[in-house]
Amino acid sequence: MPWPRRLLTGYHGTVGPYADDIRDNGIQLAKCSLESDFGRGFYTTRILGQAIEFANERFRQMTKDHARHPSVYPDPQHAAVLEFSIVLDALGSLETLAFVQPTDDWLDFIGYCRIPGGSTHKANANYFDAVYGPVWRSGADAHPSWEQLSFHNDYPVRTLLTLEVPILRGGPEL
């Protein structure tokens, strides 16, 4: 008998305008940052508190950036968390890479992915479909108890992630 749990819940912490854009236009990998832990991709976590903390930090930073350069940075309006359902059977069929612990290999991979200008994961200029592992904090350190599941290609972003509504919105922070 197969395991009955078919969906995984993933949260994405962000700010108001970006949450609305994802809701209205879907996830667009071209808009994702090149210099993230596992490279350009759409990042989720199974930990709601982590997504809330990230959304609040993103809101605070964007508020400062918007005050200094309003023509460059949009008004963040408020912190926001999006909730996604991820189909486990489909996730299992992807080409994935997983780091269970913050090892030297994990740190080396993050250093490689954070090269300015961005780099693909593999020699054939492609990305893994999904990467799972701890969240980098600084130096050789990981955030205690934090995790991330990132998606790096259009197929998993369009077929695995189903946005649940409504968006959890802060006033301005969550």
C-alpha positions in Angstrom: 0.0 0.0 0.0 1.5 3.4 -1.0 2.1 6.1 1.6 -1.2 8.1 1.8 0.3 11.5 2.1 0.3 12.9 -1.4 1.1 16.6 -0.9 3.8 18.6 0.9 3.1 22.1 2.1 5.7 24.7 1.2 5.8 28.4 2.2 7.5 31.3 0.4 8.2 34.5 2.4 8.2 37.7 0.4 6.6 41.2 0.3 3.2 42.5 -1.0 4.0 43.4 -4.6 5.9 40.2 -5.2 3.2 38.1 -3.7 0.6 39.7 -5.9 2.8 39.2 -9.0 3.2 35.5 -8.2 -0.5 35.2 -7.7 -1.4 37.0 -10.9 1.4 35.9 -13.2 2.8 32.7 -11.7 6.4 32.1 -10.7 8.9 33.5 -13.1 12.4 32.2 -12.6 13.9 35.1 -14.6 12.9 37.4 -11.7 14.6 35.3 -9.1 17.9 36.3 -7.6 21.0 34.8 -9.2 23.1 34.8 -6.0 21.0 32.7 -3.6 22.2 29.7 -1.7 21.5 27.2 -4.5 21.5 29.6 -7.4 18.7 31.2 -9.3 15.5 29.5 -8.2 12.2 29.7 -6.4 12.7 28.9 -2.7 10.2 27.3 -0.3 10.3 25.9 3.2 8.0 23.6 5.2 8.5 25.8 8.2 5.8 28.5 8.4 7.8 30.4 11.2 10.8 30.5 8.9 8.8 31.9 6.0 7.3 34.6 8.3 10.7 35.6 9.6 12.1 35.8 6.1 9.1 37.9 4.9 9.5 40.3 7.8 13.2 40.7 7.2 12.6 41.2 3.5 10.0 43.8 4.3 12.4 45.7 6.6 15.2 45.7 4.1 13.0 46.7 1.1 11.5 49.5 3.2 15.0 51.0 3.7 15.9 50.4 0.0 12.7 52.0 -1.2 13.3 55.1 1.1 16.8 55.5 -0.5 15.9 54.7 -4.1 12.2 54.8 -4.7 12.6 54.6 -8.5 14.6 51.4 -8.2 12.9 49.5 -5.3 9.1 49.2 -5.1 7.2 50.0 -1.9 7.1 46.6 -0.1 3.6 47.5 1.4 3.7 44.6 3.9 5.3 41.2 4.6 3.6 38.3 2.8 3.7 34.5 2.9 2.5 32.3 0.1 1.4 28.7 0.7 2.0 26.1 -1.9 0.9 22.4 -2.2 3.7 20.3 -3.8 2.8 17.0 -5.3 5.1 14.4 -3.7 4.9 11.8 -6.5 6.0 14.5 -9.1 8.7 15.8 -6.7 10.1 12.3 -6.5 10.5 12.1 -10.3 12.7 15.2 -10.5 16.5 15.4 -10.8 17.3 16.5 -7.3 20.2 17.3 -5.0 19.8 17.1 -1.2 22.1 18.2 1.6 20.7 16.8 4.9 23.4 18.4 7.1 25.5 21.6 6.7 28.6 19.7 5.4 31.7 20.9 3.6 30.1 19.8 0.3 27.0 21.9 1.1 29.2 24.9 1.9 31.2 24.4 -1.3 28.0 24.1 -3.4 26.7 27.4 -1.9 30.0 29.1 -2.6 29.8 28.0 -6.1 26.2 29.0 -6.6 26.7 32.5 -5.0 29.4 33.5 -7.6 28.5 36.9 -8.8 26.6 36.7 -12.1 25.3 33.3 -11.3 26.3 29.8 -12.4 24.4 26.7 -13.4 24.8 23.6 -11.2 26.1 21.2 -13.8 28.8 21.0 -16.4 26.1 20.8 -19.2 24.9 24.3 -18.3 21.8 23.0 -16.6 20.4 23.2 -13.1 19.1 20.4 -10.9 15.3 20.6 -10.9 15.2 20.9 -7.1 17.7 21.3 -4.3 17.1 20.7 -0.6 19.2 21.6 2.3 20.0 23.9 5.3 19.9 27.7 4.9 23.3 29.4 4.9 23.8 32.2 7.5 27.4 33.4 7.3 30.9 32.0 7.2 30.5 28.3 7.4 27.4 28.4 9.5 23.8 27.3 8.8 20.6 28.8 10.4 19.7 26.3 13.2 16.6 24.3 12.2 16.0 26.1 9.0 15.6 24.4 5.6 15.0 25.2 2.0 13.6 23.4 -1.0 14.4 25.4 -4.2 13.1 24.8 -7.7 15.4 25.8 -10.6 13.6 24.8 -13.9 10.3 25.8 -15.5 8.9 22.2 -15.4 8.7 21.8 -11.6 7.7 25.4 -11.1 4.7 25.1 -13.5 3.6 21.5 -12.6 4.4 20.9 -8.9 3.6 24.1 -7.1 -0.1 24.9 -6.6 -0.6 28.2 -4.9 -3.1 28.1 -2.1 -5.1 31.2 -1.3 -5.4 33.6 0.4 -2.0 35.1 0.8 -1.0 35.6 4.5 -0.3 39.4 4.7 1.2 41.4 7.5 0.2 44.8 8.7 3.1 45.6 7.8 5.0 42.7 9.4 3.6 39.3 10.2 
